[in-house]
Amino acid sequence: MSEFSENYKNLKDQISDNDSKVIPYLIFGIVIGRIFEKIIRTKKRIFKKRR
């Protein structure tokens, strides 16, 4: 996890102040996308077992 925090800090330093406000939204979007993928995968497994 420390590697992630270092990369995040470097990225934030390289981007201007206006663009740095976008980074949390991008990370949040990635997290939501991963959760959505897991929900769809779980649904497919459940319905596949019922057949």
VENGISUL-V886694 format. One record per residue. N is the residue number from 0. SS is DSSP state (a for helix, b for strand, c for the rest). PSI is psi in whole degrees, 0 to 359 (999 if undefined). OMEGA is omega in whole degrees, 0 to 359 (none if undefined). Layout:
N;SS;PSI;OMEGA / N;SS;PSI;OMEGA
//
This chain:
0;c;332;181 / 1;a;328;178 / 2;a;319;178 / 3;a;315;181 / 4;a;324;177 / 5;a;316;179 / 6;a;320;179 / 7;a;316;181 / 8;a;317;178 / 9;a;317;179 / 10;a;317;181 / 11;a;324;179 / 12;a;327;184 / 13;a;334;184 / 14;c;146;180 / 15;c;168;183 / 16;a;322;179 / 17;a;315;183 / 18;a;337;183 / 19;a;341;178 / 20;c;343;183 / 21;c;333;186 / 22;a;313;179 / 23;a;326;178 / 24;a;322;178 / 25;a;315;179 / 26;a;318;178 / 27;a;319;178 / 28;a;321;178 / 29;a;317;180 / 30;a;314;179 / 31;a;319;178 / 32;a;318;179 / 33;a;319;179 / 34;a;317;179 / 35;a;317;178 / 36;a;317;181 / 37;a;323;178 / 38;a;315;180 / 39;a;317;180 / 40;a;320;179 / 41;a;318;177 / 42;a;315;180 / 43;a;319;180 / 44;a;319;182 / 45;a;312;182 / 46;a;333;179 / 47;a;324;181 / 48;a;332;182 / 49;a;337;183 / 50;c;999;none
//
